[in-house]
């Protein structure tokens, strides 16, 4: 998914200020859907305007002028063309899982348990936010959007169940049996020991 297309999607909800668009990508549940950084939002808006996909309109509220972005006909056509195309496969990037894959026998499992407990608190907060968001009588979410929200709920509920099971394994000395046909774990510890000794 390109940043430009996701910006067009947000503007399709309603004419929006740059701040409105930025807020959409920074709320608690955004990472479940967008998974990208919007640090370069204003240059992207300028580019979309130069390409004829959006225009700026002036709006006045409470005596203050605001600059709103709105889709042009070309912008609506491009958005709908993108909506009709097959979505890219999700690009999963989760630091927790890389850390778990690289965890070794000299690392304290209590540290890992702490990481999992922190993730559980974050996931519970996002799950609560999504449940409230679906019925806040403020946000625009159409029926198809509600299907996506349900996916987010199920994903978070599954993650919380997995964390509960993982903590139970860690805290009760019940880690599942791993596999290491090439003795990489043993060699890893030998390499670590040699490297640390060489640095002394």
C-alpha positions as CSV (number, residue, x, y, z in Angstrom):
1,X,0.0,0.0,0.0
2,X,1.4,3.4,-0.9
3,X,1.3,6.3,1.4
4,X,-0.4,8.4,-1.3
5,X,-3.3,5.9,-1.7
6,X,-3.9,5.7,2.1
7,X,-3.9,9.6,2.2
8,X,-6.5,9.6,-0.6
9,X,-8.5,7.0,1.4
10,X,-8.6,9.3,4.4
11,X,-9.6,12.4,2.4
12,X,-12.4,10.3,0.9
13,X,-14.1,10.2,4.3
14,X,-14.4,14.0,4.4
15,X,-12.5,17.1,3.3
16,X,-9.6,17.2,5.8
17,X,-6.8,19.4,7.1
18,X,-3.3,18.1,7.2
19,X,-3.8,17.8,11.0
20,X,-6.9,15.7,10.5
21,X,-5.0,13.3,8.2
22,X,-2.1,13.0,10.5
23,X,-4.4,12.3,13.4
24,X,-5.9,9.3,11.5
25,X,-2.5,7.7,11.3
26,X,-1.5,8.4,14.9
27,X,-4.5,7.1,16.9
28,X,-4.1,4.0,19.0
29,X,-5.3,1.4,16.5
30,X,-3.5,2.9,13.4
31,X,-0.7,0.4,13.5
32,X,-3.1,-2.5,13.0
33,X,-4.2,-1.0,9.6
34,X,-1.6,1.3,8.3
35,X,1.8,0.1,9.7
36,X,3.8,3.0,8.2
37,X,5.3,6.3,9.1
38,X,3.7,9.5,8.0
39,X,6.6,11.9,8.8
40,X,6.6,13.1,5.2
41,X,2.9,13.9,5.1
42,X,3.0,17.5,3.9
43,X,5.4,16.8,1.0
44,X,3.1,13.9,-0.1
45,X,0.1,16.2,0.0
46,X,1.9,18.8,-2.1
47,X,2.8,16.0,-4.6
48,X,-0.8,14.8,-4.8
49,X,-2.0,18.3,-5.4
50,X,0.6,18.9,-8.2
51,X,-0.5,15.6,-9.8
52,X,-4.1,16.8,-9.8
53,X,-5.4,14.1,-7.3
54,X,-6.4,16.7,-4.6
55,X,-7.2,20.4,-4.4
56,X,-7.2,22.7,-1.4
57,X,-10.3,24.6,-0.4
58,X,-10.7,27.3,2.2
59,X,-13.1,26.8,5.1
60,X,-14.0,29.1,7.9
61,X,-15.0,27.9,11.4
62,X,-15.4,30.1,14.5
63,X,-13.7,33.0,12.6
64,X,-10.7,31.0,11.7
65,X,-9.7,30.0,8.2
66,X,-8.7,26.4,7.5
67,X,-7.1,24.8,4.5
68,X,-8.9,21.6,3.6
69,X,-7.8,18.9,1.2
70,X,-10.5,17.5,-1.1
71,X,-10.3,14.8,-3.8
72,X,-10.7,15.8,-7.5
73,X,-12.4,13.6,-10.0
74,X,-9.0,12.3,-11.0
75,X,-8.4,11.6,-7.3
76,X,-11.6,9.6,-6.9
77,X,-10.8,7.6,-10.0
78,X,-7.3,6.8,-8.7
79,X,-8.7,5.8,-5.3
80,X,-11.3,3.5,-6.8
81,X,-8.8,2.0,-9.2
82,X,-6.5,1.2,-6.2
83,X,-9.5,-0.2,-4.2
84,X,-10.2,-2.6,-7.0
85,X,-6.7,-3.9,-7.3
86,X,-5.5,-7.0,-5.4
87,X,-4.0,-6.0,-2.1
88,X,-0.3,-6.6,-1.4
89,X,0.5,-9.3,1.1
90,X,0.9,-7.8,4.6
91,X,4.4,-6.7,5.5
92,X,4.8,-8.1,9.1
93,X,7.4,-6.3,11.2
94,X,7.3,-7.0,14.9
95,X,10.4,-6.4,17.0
96,X,9.1,-8.7,19.8
97,X,9.3,-11.8,17.5
98,X,12.8,-11.1,16.3
99,X,13.9,-10.7,19.9
100,X,12.2,-14.1,20.8
101,X,13.9,-15.8,17.8
102,X,17.3,-14.5,18.9
103,X,16.8,-15.2,22.7
104,X,19.5,-17.5,24.0
105,X,20.3,-19.5,27.1
106,X,22.3,-16.8,28.8
107,X,19.4,-14.3,28.7
108,X,17.1,-14.1,31.7
109,X,13.6,-15.3,30.8
110,X,12.2,-12.8,33.3
111,X,13.2,-10.0,30.9
112,X,11.2,-11.7,28.2
113,X,8.2,-12.1,30.5
114,X,8.4,-8.4,31.1
115,X,8.3,-7.7,27.4
116,X,5.2,-9.9,27.1
117,X,3.5,-8.2,30.0
118,X,4.1,-4.8,28.5
119,X,2.8,-6.0,25.1
120,X,-0.4,-7.4,26.9
121,X,-1.1,-4.0,28.5
122,X,-0.6,-2.2,25.1
123,X,-2.9,-4.8,23.3
124,X,-5.6,-4.6,26.0
125,X,-5.6,-0.8,25.7
126,X,-5.9,-0.9,21.9
127,X,-8.6,-3.6,22.0
128,X,-10.6,-1.4,24.5
129,X,-10.1,1.6,22.2
130,X,-11.4,-0.4,19.2
131,X,-14.5,-1.6,21.0
132,X,-15.3,1.9,22.1
133,X,-14.5,3.3,18.7
134,X,-17.0,1.0,17.0
135,X,-19.8,2.6,19.0
136,X,-18.7,6.1,19.9
137,X,-21.4,7.6,17.7
138,X,-18.7,10.1,16.4
139,X,-16.5,8.2,13.9
140,X,-17.5,7.3,10.4
141,X,-17.2,3.5,9.9
142,X,-19.3,1.9,7.2
143,X,-20.4,-1.8,7.1
144,X,-17.3,-3.0,5.3
145,X,-15.1,-1.0,7.7
146,X,-16.8,-2.8,10.6
147,X,-15.6,-6.1,9.1
148,X,-12.1,-4.8,9.2
149,X,-12.6,-3.7,12.8
150,X,-13.8,-7.2,13.7
151,X,-10.5,-8.6,12.3
152,X,-8.6,-6.2,14.5
153,X,-10.5,-7.3,17.6
154,X,-9.9,-11.0,16.8
155,X,-6.2,-10.4,16.1
156,X,-5.8,-8.7,19.5
157,X,-7.8,-11.3,21.4
158,X,-5.7,-14.0,19.8
159,X,-2.5,-12.1,20.8
160,X,-3.6,-11.7,24.4
161,X,-4.4,-15.5,24.6
162,X,-1.0,-16.3,23.1
163,X,0.7,-14.0,25.7
164,X,-1.2,-15.6,28.5
165,X,-0.1,-19.1,27.4
166,X,3.5,-17.9,26.8
167,X,3.8,-16.4,30.3
168,X,2.4,-19.6,31.8
169,X,5.1,-21.5,30.0
170,X,7.9,-19.1,31.0
171,X,6.8,-18.8,34.6
172,X,6.2,-22.5,35.2
173,X,9.4,-23.9,33.5
174,X,7.2,-25.3,30.7
175,X,8.9,-24.1,27.5
176,X,8.1,-26.3,24.5
177,X,10.9,-28.5,23.1
178,X,12.8,-26.7,20.5
179,X,14.7,-28.2,17.6
180,X,18.4,-27.8,16.7
181,X,19.7,-30.5,14.3
182,X,22.9,-28.6,13.6
183,X,23.7,-27.7,17.2
184,X,23.5,-24.0,16.4
185,X,22.5,-23.1,19.9
186,X,25.5,-24.8,21.4
187,X,27.8,-23.2,18.8
188,X,26.2,-19.8,19.4
189,X,27.1,-20.0,23.1
190,X,30.7,-21.0,22.3
191,X,31.0,-18.1,19.8
192,X,29.5,-15.7,22.4
193,X,31.9,-16.9,25.1
194,X,34.9,-16.5,22.8
195,X,33.9,-13.1,21.6
196,X,33.3,-11.8,25.2
197,X,36.7,-13.2,26.3
198,X,38.5,-11.6,23.4
199,X,37.1,-8.2,24.4
200,X,38.4,-8.4,27.9
